[in-house]
């Protein structure tokens, strides 16, 4: 299975996925730390976090998968949402909270 297929399967199988530098408990960049903090403020208690620093194939593969050059990257219900600035703005406007409430099965 290619790295692109692995990423697609992972983001499809988990409602909220954050590709970040480090872990939510020990982020290794300020942008990753901010997105982890925003998720916490938005009431997200559990999500799948992937430390891109632990695997070069994932670090490069996720950038190609989303056609987005930077980390962190947030996926909700299999959909790429954005990076730090976008997530922060979406939280401030309430759009992130609305997106988190949506049931992917509802279509």
C-alpha positions in Angstrom: 0.0 0.0 0.0 1.4 3.4 -0.9 1.8 6.2 1.6 -1.0 8.1 -0.1 -3.3 5.1 0.3 -2.2 4.7 4.0 -2.9 8.4 4.7 -6.3 8.2 3.0 -7.3 5.2 4.9 -6.2 6.7 8.2 -8.0 10.1 7.8 -11.1 8.2 6.6 -11.1 5.9 9.6 -10.7 8.6 12.3 -13.2 11.5 12.8 -10.5 14.1 13.7 -6.8 13.7 12.7 -4.0 16.2 13.3 -0.7 15.7 11.5 1.7 17.7 13.6 5.3 18.1 14.7 5.5 16.3 18.0 2.5 15.1 20.1 -0.4 16.9 21.7 1.4 16.5 25.1 4.8 17.5 23.7 4.4 19.6 20.5 7.7 20.4 18.8 6.7 23.6 17.0 4.5 26.5 18.0 2.0 26.1 15.1 1.4 22.5 16.1 1.0 23.5 19.8 -1.5 26.2 18.8 -3.7 23.8 16.8 -3.7 21.2 19.6 -4.7 24.0 22.0 -7.5 25.2 19.7 -8.9 21.6 19.4 -8.9 21.5 23.2 -10.7 24.8 23.5 -13.2 23.6 20.9 -14.0 20.6 23.2 -12.2 17.9 21.2 -11.1 15.5 23.9 -9.9 12.6 21.6 -8.4 12.8 18.2 -5.7 10.9 16.2 -2.4 12.8 16.3 0.4 11.8 13.9 3.9 13.0 14.7 5.3 13.7 11.2 8.8 14.0 12.7 8.8 10.2 13.5 8.4 9.1 9.8 9.9 10.8 6.8 7.5 9.1 4.4 4.5 10.5 6.3 6.1 13.9 6.6 6.5 14.2 2.8 3.4 12.1 1.9 1.0 14.3 3.8 2.1 17.4 2.0 1.5 15.7 -1.3 -1.8 14.2 -0.1 -3.3 17.6 0.8 -1.3 19.6 -1.7 -0.5 21.8 1.3 3.2 22.5 2.0 3.1 23.0 5.8 2.5 21.2 9.0 0.2 21.0 11.0 -2.7 19.8 9.0 -6.1 19.0 10.4 -8.7 16.6 8.9 -12.3 16.3 10.1 -14.4 13.5 8.8 -11.9 12.7 6.1 -11.8 16.3 4.8 -8.7 18.5 4.8 -9.5 21.6 6.8 -6.2 23.5 6.9 -3.3 24.6 8.9 -2.7 26.7 11.9 -4.0 30.1 10.7 -7.1 28.7 9.1 -7.9 26.5 12.1 -7.5 29.5 14.4 -9.7 31.7 12.3 -12.3 29.0 12.0 -12.3 28.6 15.8 -12.8 32.4 16.3 -15.7 32.5 13.9 -17.4 29.3 15.4 -17.0 27.5 12.0 -14.7 24.9 13.5 -17.1 24.0 16.2 -19.9 23.6 13.7 -17.8 21.4 11.5 -16.9 19.2 14.5 -20.6 18.7 15.3 -21.4 17.4 11.8 -22.1 13.7 11.4 -20.3 12.4 8.3 -22.9 9.6 7.9 -25.6 12.3 7.5 -24.1 13.4 4.2 
